[in-house]
Amino acid sequence: MSKIDQTIEIPHLGGSKIGYTFGRPYDPSLPTLVLVNSFSTSAELYRPQFADPVLGSAANLLALEPYGHGRTRAAYPHFTYWDSAIANLQVLAALGIGEAFVLGTSQGGWMAARMALLAPDVVKGLLLLGTSMDFESPRSRDLGCWDAFAANSAVIDALAEPVGDDWVVPDFFVDAVLASGLGGVPDDEREFWLAAHRANYAGDDGRHRLRVSTVNLRDRDGLHGRLDEVRCPVRWLHGTADQVYSVANAEEEIRLFTGSPDARLEVVEGGQHFLSASHPAETGAAAAGFVKHWA
């Protein structure tokens, strides 16, 4: 499958350029599955999904890069996950896609859920991977989730001051993301993500986008009081080896989708936090089945 990498202009945040990738030329006879990537990654996170012939035959695959990530840029310097949800909906409208399923990995799940809340007539189903619907609360830590304040505050402080044009994100930051998201990766995959991060998070603009993205990760609002208004079906996949959010948390939160016609959790044995990358076969099969059933 030949990917199509492009950007598109939308009006949100003073005018934005959003990076997007189609798995192949858009086919209006197929449903569309939007893919929203995890923290500091890009549309390239979904290379296994773009290479999956079964999933590619079930839906148009459209990866949308959130604010602070990939090729996406905005006129305004600050943004939240709500902004990325709005931007994604504006991209769909600009592309003439009236309905879509949305799959989100980790932070992508927060944006996917926000899209469903903002536009229930557009979002026809949610596929949530290795995520949480809470803010970074004491409740979630009691259930075995990570301590986002300890993990992110030092990064936010370290990125506070302006830097020169020659600055690039340090290797140890990328290694920490890969360790927590995938439990480590082969050398060639590490080199791929080191190069991708260095290219994207360079100079003072890159520093600031990474800092705001990290602030969002630590300080976001929770969705518990809103989840009963999600009206579409929900499939939540969560790995037993997820180092960031626990299966116990997912078991509690899937029950909060009381307005959904069908909300289910599927536990993936050995699955890592970036589940679409660690277990692409299980992710692809679940996504293809979900879309075929509900389209």
Disulfide bonds with the S-S distance in Angstrom:
none
